Amino acid sequence: MNAAATTRSESIGQSPRALPNTSSVPPRSLPSDEQRLLTRLRQCDEQAFDELVTKHHGALIRMAMGHVGDREVAEEVVQDTWMAVIESLDRFEGRSSLRTWIFGIMIHKAKDRGVREKRHTTFSDFETSDDEQEDAVDPSRFHQSGEWAGHWAFPPQPWDDQTPEKLLASQQAVQAMNRAIEALPVTLKDVLILRDVEGVEAKEACEILQITETNLYVRLHRARERVRQAVEAYLAGCQKAV
């Protein structure tokens, strides 16, 4: 087990060897590689748990912070999430991907913790004050009728196509981009992290967030535009300072 993942595993307060010891066969609906991983987890394979934590821990922390707004609390939420994963592996039925299931547990716990910490604004508040009242994407960009009604007719361009390569060479610009992402409302931040940071496919992101595909793309467009505007403002400020 590598040092980073060992530290995270130890922070959970329970050894990976405490995983439920069951030989039940994973559902066939899961991809073969995920079936193998789930089998190893249920057999108390320490390296399998190490791989799972290493792969998802960072993204879980980033998303949890969108709900609770504090790094320390986010760490606690994710620790609770891993504990729940350990305790519930034998009950996981494979109706979704393992990642979707884990992120769903985290979001539920983060929302509950956010309410208790009084640092959380509910999804309905965001959707009323931000998503619904804010000017939406031009309706002409969506199919208005037929089989694809409500889907993109002219979807947002891929992030990389509209992000100047020179930004990647500027650490300060990258930091400005990260700050802009952190400042997003949770409904927009979650979508951006899943799609553009973690590379989660649209269908799975919808399952994790429990939203429609149209809603996903509207939020993603808004999130990208806000981040882009923030970076452009930063670059404009740099040019004036020269």
N, C-alpha and C positions, 0 to 999 in steps of 0.2 A: 504494500500500500504506500503511495507516495505521501510525502510529509503534509502537503496541503490538505489532502482528503482525510488523512489520519487526524489532523487537527479538527476538521469539521465533524468527523465521526465521533471523536471524543467529546466535542462540545455538545453533542446531542444528549450525552449522559447515559448512553446505553451502547454496549458493544454490538457490532453487526452480527455477532454470533448469537444474539438474542432473537434473531429473526425466527418467525414461526417455522417449525420443522414439520413440513408436510410434503408429501410426495404427489399431491394432486397434479394432474396434467393441465397445463395452460390451455385456454380455449383456442380452437383452431382458427378463429377469426383474426387472431393476432399474427403479424408477420413472423416468419420463422426465427429471425434474429431476436425479436422481442420475446417469443416463446422460450427461447433458450435462456435469455437473461432472467425471465421470471422464474423458470425452473431452478436456475442457480441461486436466485434470491431465496426461494422457498427451501432450498437445501442448505441454507446458512452459509453460502459462499461469501467469504469476507471480501474477496476481490470484486465480486459482482456489485456489492453494496458500494464499495469504493468507486467503481466506475459510474454508478448511478449518481452519487453525490457530486463527483467531479463534473459530470456533464450538466447537471441542472441547478446546482446550488447558487451560482452567481446570478442566473436569471431569476430564480425565486426571490433572492434578496432584492434585486432591482424592482420587481413587481410589487413585493410586499411594501417597500418604501413608498410606493405610490398611494397606498392605502393608509399607512400609519404615520408617514412623514418623519420617521426617526430611525436612524440606522440600528441603534441598540434594540429598539422594539421590533424592528424588522427581523433582526437576527433571532430573537426569541420566537417570533411567529414561524420562521423557517425551521427552527429546531423542533417546535411543536409539530410542524408538518412532517418532518422525517420520523418523529416518534409515531405519528398516526399511520404513516406508510408501513413502518415496521410491524405495528400491531394489527394492521388490516390486510396484509399481503395475502393471507389465506382466504380472505373474503373477496378479493378482487376477481371479478368475473370476466374481464376482458371485453366488456361492451364498448370501451373506448381504448385508445392507446394508453400505455403506461404513463407517458408524459402528460396527456390530457387529464388523467386521473389525479396525478400528483399536483399539477397546477390547480386543479379544481379544489383539492383539499386546502391548498395554501390560500387561495382567494377567499374561501369561506372563513378560514381562521383569521385572515388579515382584516376582513370586514368586521367580524365580531370584535376583534381586538381594537380596531379603530374606533368603534362605537364606545367601548369601555374607556378608551384613552381620551375620548372627546376631541379627537383630532381628525375625525373622518366625516366627510360629506357624502351622503348617500348617492348612489347612481342616479336616482330619480331627481335629486337636486341638480346634479350636473346636466342631466338631459333636459331639464326645464330651463336652467339659466344659461346653458352653454350650447348644447347640441341642437335644441329645438328653436331657440330664439335667434341664435346666430344665423347669418345668411348662409343658406345651404349651397352645395355645389349646384351649378346650373342644371336644372332638370333635363335640358336637352342632351346632356351627356349620358342619359339613361334611356334604355329602350322603353317606349311608352305602351306597347301592346305586344301581343303574341307570346310565344313560349318563353322569351327572354325578358319579359316585362319586369322592370325594376332593376335589371342588371346593367352593368356599364356598357354603353355604346362606344364611348371614348374614355377608356380607363386612365388613371394617373400613370404617368411615365415611370419606369423603374427608377428607384432612388439614385442608383449609380449614374444613370444617363444624365441627370440634371445637377449632380454634385460635382463641381470643378475638381479635377485631380489635384490642383494645387492646394486644396484644403487639407488633403491628407498629408502634405508636407509641412503643414503649419500646426505645431502643437497647440498654439494658442487658439487657433480656429477650431480645432477639435475640442478643446476645452469649452469654447463658447457653444459648440453644438451640444455637448453633454449637459451643460447648464440649461440650455433651452429644452432638452428632453426632460430633465428633472423638473422643470417648471410647468410642464404640461398637466392639464387636468387628468385625473386617473383614468377616465374613460378613453382618452386619446393616448396617454402614455402606455397603457397596457397593450393596445393594438400595435403601436410603433415598436415596442420591445419585442413582442412576439413575431411580428412580420419582418422587420428590418434588422433587428439586432440578433434574434435567435433563428431567423429563417424558417419559422413555423408556417406550414402551408395554410392557405386561407380557410379551408374546411375545418382543419383541426383548431385553428385560432377561434373560429366561430363556436366550436364545441366547448372550448375552454371558457370563453367569455359569455356564452349563452346569448349570442346575438345573431342577427341575420347576416348574410353575406353582403347585402347592400349596405347595411349599417356599418359593417366592418370596413368597407372601402370608403365610405363617407368619412368615418373617423380617421382612417389612415391618411386620406387626402388632407384633412384639416391638420393632423399632427405634422405631416411632412411640410406643409406650407408654413406653419408656425415656426418650426425649427429652421426652415430655409430663410424666413424673414429675419429671424434672430441672428443668423450667421451673416446674412447680407448687411444687416445693421452694424454688426461688429466690424466687417471688412470696410464699410463706408467710414466708420470712425477711425480705423487704422490709416486709411488714405488721407483723411483730413489732418491727422497728426503728423504726417510726413512733411 
